[in-house]
Amino acid sequence: MIEKTNHFLSLKQVQVKDSFFSPIQNTIIHTMLPYQEKVLHDEVLTAGATAGRRI
């Protein structure tokens, strides 16, 4: 019987070097996550934020 062990890696130790996933990963890191952080801190006006307001 094979014994299972848990081995955890830090996310900083993981690098994806693949012609398919690397561009997707870079887009998420450099574009999507900073945008989501701005939305989280209400720094971006979105359609949902202005839908109930009349200007």
Backbone as a ProteinNet text record, in pm:
[ID]
protein_1_A
[PRIMARY]
MIEKTNHFLSLKQVQVKDSFFSPIQNTIIHTMLPYQEKVLHDEVLTAGATAGRRI
[TERTIARY]
83.7	0	87.9	50	126.6	76.8	169.8	134	128.6	23.1	7	65.1	134.4	186.4	145.3	126.4	94	221.7	236.5	351.7	300.3	316.1	264.5	377.3	350.6	446.1	393.1	484.5	446.7	414.1	313.7	280.1	394.4	482.3	597.3	697.8	688.8	780.3	729.4	606.7	546.3	556.5	607.4	615.4	558	473.8	415.8	490.3	553.9	625.9	568.1	462.9	391	340.8	341	300	150.8	70.2	-72.6	-105	-57.5	-97.2	-20.1	101	179.5	113.4	63.1	-4.4	-130.7	-203.1	-323.2	-284.9	-184	-136.6	-88.5	-14.3	35	-78.7	-181.4	-297.2	-367	-383.1	-449.1	-366.6	-236.7	-149.6	-140.1	-122.9	-92.5	-214.2	-327.4	-444.7	-565.3	-603.5	-727.7	-718.8	-612.6	-602.3	-590.1	-507.8	-505.8	-641.6	-713.5	-845.5	-942.2	-941.1	-1029.3	-997.3	-870.5	-833	-887.5	-882.1	-938.4	-1089.3	-1156.7	-1301.3	-1332.5	-1253.1	-1272.6	-1263.2	-1175.2	-1154.9	-1236.9	-1334.8	-1425	-1351.3	-1247.1	-1171.4	-1215.5	-1307.3	-1353.4	-1504.5	-1557.5	-1701.8	-1744.4	-1835.2	-1886.2	-2033.6	-2089.3	-2230.9	-2315.5	-2276.1	-2350.5	-2347.5	-2237.9	-2225.1	-2306.9	-2331.9	-2404.2	-2547	-2587.5	-2719.2	-2833.3	-2822	-2931.5	-2926.2	-2828.5	-2808.9	-2847.5	-2904	-2931.5	-2834.8	-2772.4	-2672	-2730.3
-118.8	0	124.7	225.1	349.2	446.4	499.6	595.7	736.7	808.4	944.7	1042.1	1141.2	1247.6	1381.7	1477.5	1612.4	1693.2	1761.1	1848.3	1978.6	2084.8	2213.2	2301.4	2374.2	2468.4	2609.6	2701.1	2841	2881.3	2967.6	3012	3087.3	3144.3	3215.1	3118.1	2990.5	2890.4	2829.8	2857.9	2797.6	2894.2	2844.6	2923.9	2841.1	2904.4	2837.1	2885.3	2793.6	2826.1	2739.3	2789.6	2714.1	2811.6	2771.3	2863.3	2894.3	2810.4	2838.2	2913.3	2865.4	2922.8	3048.6	3065.9	3183.7	3314.9	3331.1	3457	3480.5	3373.9	3387.4	3430.1	3366.6	3400.4	3545.3	3588.8	3726.7	3827.5	3796.3	3884.5	3898.1	3787.4	3790.5	3870.6	3847.5	3914.4	4063.9	4103.2	4242.8	4328.1	4264.7	4341.4	4317.5	4194.2	4164	4187.6	4140.8	4157.6	4304.2	4385.4	4527.2	4595.6	4560.3	4618	4576.2	4449.1	4401.5	4467.3	4494.6	4563.7	4706.4	4773.6	4908.6	4906.7	4807.1	4793.9	4769.8	4685.4	4654.4	4779.4	4870.6	4993.4	5111	5080.6	5181.5	5291.9	5255.6	5352	5352.1	5263.2	5251.5	5263.3	5351	5358.7	5251.9	5167.4	5062.6	5088.2	5018.5	5035	5002.7	4904.7	4867.9	4976.6	5048.2	5152.7	5275.6	5300.2	5420.9	5391.1	5265	5228.7	5294.3	5308.8	5363.7	5514.3	5578.6	5722.7	5798.3	5916.2	6004.5	6120.3	6146.4	6253.9	6375.1
0	0	0	-80	-89	16.5	92.5	196.5	138.2	170	120.3	220.8	170	255.3	196.3	283.2	238.2	229.3	117.6	98.6	39.1	111.2	67.6	16.9	-89.1	-145.6	-127	-108	-107.1	-250.9	-267.3	-402.5	-468	-389.4	-446.2	-506.3	-469.5	-522.8	-654.2	-689.1	-808.1	-925.6	-1036.8	-1158.8	-1273.2	-1352.5	-1467.9	-1591.2	-1659.4	-1782.6	-1893	-1952.3	-2052.2	-2157.4	-2280.5	-2387.6	-2383.5	-2317.7	-2307.2	-2178.5	-2065.2	-1937.1	-1897.3	-1942.4	-1904	-1944.9	-2068.3	-2102.4	-2019.5	-1989.8	-1907.6	-1765.8	-1711.7	-1577.3	-1571.4	-1671	-1673.5	-1683.7	-1762.6	-1773.2	-1638.9	-1569.4	-1438.6	-1338.8	-1335.7	-1237.6	-1264.4	-1390.1	-1421.2	-1456.8	-1491.5	-1533.2	-1442.7	-1428.1	-1357.2	-1206.7	-1142.6	-997.2	-955	-1021.7	-983.8	-1003.5	-1109.8	-1132.6	-1021.7	-984.9	-879.2	-745.9	-720	-596.9	-596.6	-712.2	-722.2	-701.2	-756.8	-738	-590.6	-526.8	-385.2	-298.6	-335.5	-258.9	-315	-398.8	-456.7	-531.6	-603	-681.6	-827.7	-864.9	-1002.8	-1002.9	-1088	-1103.8	-1203.1	-1160.1	-1247.4	-1273.9	-1368.9	-1399.8	-1278.2	-1198.9	-1080	-973.4	-965.2	-863	-897.7	-1024.6	-1064.9	-1110.6	-1107.1	-1161.9	-1087	-954.6	-876.9	-860.9	-915.6	-898.7	-1022.6	-1004.3	-1117.2	-1110.5	-1219.6	-1223	-1292.6
[MASK]
+++++++++++++++++++++++++++++++++++++++++++++++++++++++

